[in-house]
Amino acid sequence: MLALLAREPGREISCREKHSLGPRPLKTLSLLECSGDSGLWKTYLEGLKKFLAFRKSMEMPAAWPIPVEQVRGFLAAESNNSSSKALMYLAALSYLSKLTGNSDPLEDPVTRCMVTGLRRRAGILRDKYLPITIEMLRSLLGALESVCITHYECLLFRALFTVAFFGALRIGEIVAKHRNVLQPELLYLSDLQLTERKVVLFLHNSPVDQERHMISLALSGEPWVCPVLALRSYVSVRSQLEGPLFMHLDNRTVTKREFLTVFRCALGLLGLCPEQYGVHSFWMGTAVTAARCGYPREDVTRLARWPFMIPERL
């Protein structure tokens, strides 16, 4: 990406200058690109190209650090096409700016307000619901024995809850939003690879790029909340017929309404307010847990597969 900046009209990068990436910044950045998520880097590169084309078309100076009026103009222009894409492109500019020792465009108060507006428009802000924590997950799994009528249902929802949390999965990837309606992102049995020590799930799409996303979950040291053990127990009693991964004993697909009903019944048994939690509480909880454990924002963004950089305070 830095090579793209070096070719930008009106801007020259001299290797004799003191650079935050060292005396050979192009080589350093090339190695950095190889070390991370290829899909995320591709999207960041797309965002950088869009921005450079924007300010060239507007005859703006090729200045770094990026002037705030350029960032605001670019964000406003891209928001006419896709709010989520605009946020991802801004994340690219933010990351690249910090990587090259320049000021972060997100430090501008007006830009931050614009980001908040775009996130609301994209439906990303979900202040209405609280995230699930690992402590809550332990208690929810215990409550399932009182909520579910059959042993099969208990194994089914134990697998659903643990995989949804540790895999940071969207609700549409694990259950049907509507019965008998085509849902391309829904996981099927054939999308699962289950071994003795890990689970691999192949998702059908990704908000970050067009490549198929893969999620690998390892055997946990805490068996009670281990997604590998939960899936192994569930798959051992599930019909081996091809179909959605999570199905009832009569081969009906689990629906979003059924998932929410069991989830909120379990919350009620724990003395928690069911209305404060929703279907997105699981993957939100994964991101919040990772952020509070000190993982870098870029890693949490990849984990949650968000189309924008997570806020510093999560």
N, C-alpha and C positions, 0 to 999 in steps of 0.2 A: 504493500500500500504506500510505503514511503517513496518507492520508485515512481509512483503515479504523481505524488506531490513534486518530486524533482523535475518532472516534465511539464508541470503546470506553467503556462505563460506568465512571465513577470515574476517568477520565483526561482531562485537558485539555492541549492544546498551544497555547501562547501564542506568537505570532509576535514578541512583544516580548522573549521570552527569547533568550539567545544560543544558537544552534543550530549543530550541526556542518555542516548543509546550508545555512547562511546565513539571512538574515532572512525568506526566503520558502521554507520547506522543502517545502511541498506542490507548488509549481511546480517546484522543483529535482528532486524525486523523479519527478515526471511526465515530465520531460525525460530523466532517467536511464532510466526504463522504456522509453522510445522508442528509446534508443541501443543496447540490448542484444538478446539472443536472446528473442523474444516467447514461445516455448514455455517457456523456463526461468523467465521472470517469471511466467507463468501458474501454473506449479507452485509457485513460491515464494509466490504469493498464496494458492493453495490451502492450503499449509502454515500460513501465518499465520492464515487463517480457522479452520482446524482447531484451532490452538493457542488462539486467543481463545475459541472455543466451549468448548474443554476447561476452561479455567480459570473461565469463567463457570458451567459446569455444576458445577464443584467448589467454587464460591463462594470462589475465590482472589482476592486483591487485584490490581487492574490496575496492577502496578508495573513500572517500567522503570528501571534494567536488570532483566532477568528474574531473579527469585530462583532459585537452583539447584534447590530442591526442586520448583518448578513444571516446570522443564525435565526433570528426572528422571521426574516423574510422567507428563508428556505423552509422553515417549519410551517408557516402560513400557506405557502404554495403547495407543499406536499400533502398537507392536511385535506386539500380538496379532492385528493385521490383516495387515500387510505390513512386513517388515524393511526392504526397499528404500525403501518410501514413508516410513517413519519416519525413515530416514537423510536423505532428501531434505527432509523437513519441518524437521529439525534444521538442515540446511544453510541453509534459508531464514531461520530465527531467527538463526543465526550471522551471515549476511551482512547482514541488516537491522540487527542490533544494532551491528555495526561501522560500517555506513553512517551511523547516527544518533548515533555518538559514544559508544555504550554498550559495556560489557565483553562479550567474546565468551563465550557459554555453553560453548563447547568448551574453555575454559581450566580448567574444573572437572575435577579428576582422576577423580572417580567417573563423571561424564558421559562422559569419554573412554574409560573402561573399558567402559561400556555400549555405546558406539559400536563398539568392537572386537568385542564379543560379537555385536552385530547384523550386522556385516560378515561375520563367520565364518558366522553362520546363513544369511545371504543368498548365501553362496558367493562373496563379493567378494574376500576375501583369498586370494591365490594365491601364497603365499610359496614354494611348491614349485618354481615356474618362474621363470626369469630373463627379463628383457626383451631384445628385439633392439635393437641400436644401429645408427646409420646406417653406422658402420664395418663392422659385421658384415653388414649388408645388401649392401654393395658386394662383400664376399667371397663371400657366398652366391650372388649372381647369377653370379659367375665359376665357382663350383663346379657350377652347373646343367649346363654343357656336358659335364661328366664323369658326371653322375648320370643325365640324361635320355637315352633311347635315340634319339629322333628330334628333328629340328629343330623340328617342331611342338610337341612336349612341352616343349622348352626355351623357346619363345616363350610357351606357356601358363603355365608356372610362373614365368617372369620377370614376366609381367603380374600373376599372383596375388600374388607376394611384394611387388612394389612398391605395388600398390593396397591390399593389406592393411595395409602399414606407413603409407603417407602418408594413407590414408583412415581409419585407426584403425577398420577394419572388424572385426566379430565373425566368428568362423569360420562360423556358420550363415548369414551373409549372402553368403558367397562359394563355399562348397562344401556338398554334401549330407551331412548327418549319417548318413543311411541311404539307400541306393539304393531308388528306387520308393516312397518315403514322402513324403507331402505336407509341404512345408516353406514356410510362408507368407512368411518373412523372406528367402528366397533371391533374389538378384538375377537378373534375366532380361535378355536382350539388349535388350528394349524399355525397360528402365530406364536404359539408357546413352545419353548424348548426347556424341558425340565430335566436337570441332572441331579446327582446326589448332593452337590454342594452349591448349586446356583440355579437361577431362573433367568431365562432370556425372553423378552417380549419384543416382538417386531410390530411397531406401530404403523398405521396405514398412511398417516400424514404428519407433518410437523409445522407448527406456526412459524418456525424459524426459516426453513427452506423446503425445497421440493423433494429432498432425499428422504428415504425411509429411515425413521428414527428407531434406534434399538435401545432398550433398557435392560440392564443386567443387574440382578439382585442376588447378593451373596448370602450364604448361610449365616444366620445371626448367632451371636453368643448367648442371646436371651431367647430360648425356645418359645416362650409364651407369645412373643410378638413377631416371631420369625416368619417372613412371607414365603420362604422356600418350604418350610415344614407345613404351613397352612395350605399352600397350593398343592403340595404332594398329597396331603390328606384328602383334600377336596377332589382332585383328579382321580384318586383311587376309587371313589364312589360315583363319579360322574359317568354318564353314558359316553362311550367312545365314538359316537356319531359326530361327524363334522357339523359345526354350527357355532354360534356365539360361545365364547369361553365360559361365561357364567350363566348357567341355566338351572331351572328347577328340576326336580326329580322326574316330572312328566315332560321334560325337554322344552318347556316354555322359557323364553328369554326373560331374565330379570329386568324389570322396568325401573326407570328413574323414580316413579312414584313408590314402588315397593321398596327400593333402596332407602328412600327418604323416610318411609313409614317405620321400618326396622331401626334405622339410625336414631330417629327421634324418640321412639319407644325406649330404646336403651338409654338415651340421654335423660329421659324422664325418670327412669329407675335409679339413676345416679344422682337425682336431685338437681339436675342442671336444667336451664331453660331451653327447651327445644327450638323455640323461635329464634334464638341467637345463633343457630348453626344451620348451614345449608349444605347442598351437595358439593360445593367448592371448598368446604372447610378442610378436607383431607389434603389436597395438593397445596392449598395455602399453608397448612400446618407444616408440610415438608419444607417449604421454602423458609418459613419463619424459624423453624428449628435449626436449619442449616445456617441461616444468617446469625442467629444467636449463639451458635457454636463457634463462630469466628471464621466461617468460610468466606473467601473473597466474593465480592458482588458479582463478578463475571461467572464464577462457578455456580452461584445460586441461580443466576439467570439461565444458565444452560440446564441446570437441574430442573427448574420449573418450566423450561421451554417457553419463557415469556418473550414477546416481540419487542421488549424494551428493557433497559437497564433498571434493576430494582432500586428503590429509593434507599438512601443511606440509613434511614431510621425505619426499621421494619419490625 
